[in-house]
């Protein structure tokens, strides 16, 4: 096993952004696995290259760390959406890409799903205190609003679409695919969660959303 020398540690602690990123990555994993009450800061510290004292220095307390981890989880989704460059795509293609991204992101990031489930157990009281999360999600709805508006102007989307409701529907399918996998698999078998089946469900999800927003004949 490679030992961390004092020189290595000093170099590491002189990069506070890297230290905080390391702490948040481990914290997200621990909170997702054990919840807020079941997670111990000592355990997080033992899995990082820093100390419990430094965790408190950067994040204040366990609740502060939990909130920052929750914010980091949401930030990853919003940053991924931003990289899609949807504003330069035709509306149907932009919406299809957003739906597919959401499905893929949630599937590849089960810790995000678990964090949201935990926060729902707490009635979102910690999330509600985070202006960061509210601002990020307002921006996401604004982007979806723009897609809906462009689609209506070009005659490929129906009038009266509610971007918040549409966001809910996209999220619901993508979320359920991860959150209910254990119970669904126990009842019906794990076949739908094999790669080929997941790709089919992904495409069906895109097709369903596109059919829903299409102009009514």
Secondary structure by P-SEA (a helix, b strand, c coil): cccccaaaaaaaaacaaaaaaaaaaaaaaaaaacccccccaaaaaaaccccaaaaaaacccaaaaaaaaaaaaaaaaaaaaaacccccccaaaaaaaaaaaaaaaaaacaaaaaaaaaaaaaccccccccaaaaaaaaaaaaaaaaaaaaaaaaccccccccaaaaaaaaaaaaaaaccaaaaaaaacccccccaaaaaaaaaaaaaaaaaaacccc
